[in-house]
Structure formats: structure tokens, C-alpha cells
Amino acid sequence: RFPIRRLVLLSAAAIYISPVRFMRDLVDRMRTHDWEHWQRVKRVPLPAAVQFMKLARFAKRHELNRISVPTLIIQGRQDQIVHPRSARYIYNRIQGEKELLYVPKSRHLLCLEPEAAEVFQAVRRFLTQ
């Protein structure tokens, strides 16, 4: 419907919620008394999360192989929600020119993490090529 010349995927969910990574993050946040994160998580309605998982599953099965525009995939290595293997999964299934960037210290919210400047620079570079 709308022409897309370039695509940027940040923490894209082809492999969603890793129970082991999620539990490890929960334990770490409990140790450091990081309750603010869980206050934000509790605000996401469960039906919305379920619908998102259904959408991700549909896109994984039916849409990834249709992507042929130049694509930049950026994934945090410490992501507690979307498994970092998700980025490689997407990379291997889309067509055309593609780039994959892992940011080693970042979790799920790439634009709010310590490496956000690196993410912004990579996106700017990619979109202005």
C-alpha cells in the first residue's frame, strides 16, 4: 500500500520470550531491587501481549520471506524478551540486501540503553545510504 525503500528492525520478535532469559533477568532485577521495570511491565494488558505473539508468529510464517528491500536488523545481546537468535533467524529468511548488528550490552529497549548512540548512528547511516 505504501512504498517502502528501506526497513529497520529493532529487537524484532521472531523468537519471542525466552523463559530462561526472562527468569535470569527477573532474578537480577530482584537482587538490585529494580521494581520500576516491573511496574512498567504490569501496565501491558495480557490480551495485548497475546495478540502481539500471534502477530509475530504470523509474520514469521508468512511475511519474512516476502521482504526484499534493504533491511537493517539491530538486536541487543542482553535482550530479556526477544531472544538474540531472533535477529539471525530473520536475517537468514529475508531476501535482498541486509545488515545485522548486535549491540553487546543492550537489552530490549535499544533506544534507552547505554549503546543507544551506536544504534542511532547505525540507523542514520543505513537510512541515508
N, C-alpha and C positions, 0 to 999 in steps of 0.2 A: 504494500500500500504506500509506504514511504520509502524512497530510495535510501539505501544505507551504503556508504562508501567505505567506512572503516568501523570496526567493532572493538570495544574494550570490555573485557570481562574481569571483574574484581571479585575474588572469593566465590567463583561460580560453583553452584552446587550440583555436580553430577553424582558425587558420593557424599551424601548428606549425613549428618550426625554420626560420628564415631563414638560409640558408648565408652570405649576405653579412654579416648582423648577427653571426652566430656567429663568423665569421673575424675581423671587426673587434674583437670582444670578446677573442678569443684573442690577437691581436696586442697589444692594450692590456695584458692581464694579463701577457704575456711581458715587455713593456717595464718594467712595475713589479715584476716578479718575484713576482707573486701566485700562488704554487703551491698554496696552501691550497684555493682554489676547485677546482682540477683534481683534487686528492686526493679531494674530496667527489664530484665528477662520476664519477670512476673506480669508485666504490663502487656506482653504479647498474648492475645487471645489464642487459646488452644485450637479453635477451628481455623484460625488464620494460618497457624503453623502446619496443620494437616493439609490445608489447601495448597500451601507452598510445596510441601513434599510431593503431592500429586502432580503439580505443575512441573517440578524438577524431573520426576520420573517420566512424564510425557515427553518433555524436551529431550531427555537422554535417549529415549527410544525412537523418536520420530523427527527431531529437528536438527540435531548436531550435524549429521551427515549432509544437511542441506546448506550449511554455512560455507560460503565460498569467498566472502570479502576478506581483505586483510584483517587479521584479528590479533590483538594483544591480550594475553591471559596473564593476570598477576595473582599470585597466591601467597599468603603468609604461611611460613613453615610451622608456626606455633598455633595455627587456627584450631580452636577447640570445637568448632561447629561443622565446618566443611573440611573434610579430610584433605590434606595437601595432595594426595594422589588424584583427587578430582581434577586438578589442573592438567596433569599429564593425560588423564583419560580423555578430557575434552580436546587437548592438543592432538592426540592420536586419531581423533574421529572427524575433525573438521577438515574441509578442503581448502586449498589455496594458501596464500602467504600467511604465515603465523609466527608469533613470538611467544615465548614462555619465560616469565620472570618470577622467581621465588624470592621473597624477602624473608631473610632468616629469623629475625626477631619478632616479626609481626604476627598478631593473632587475626581474628575475624574482621574487625573493623579497620581495614587497612588505612583509611584516611585519617584515623585518630591515633594511630600507633607511632612510636618513635621514628620509624622509617617512612613516614608519610611524605616527606620531601622527596625521597627517592621515587616513590610511587607517582607523585605528581609530575616529576621531571620525565619519567618514562612515558606517561600518558601524553604529556605535551609534545614530546619528541615524536611519538608514534602518530599522533593526530595531525601533526604539521608536516609530515613527510610528503 
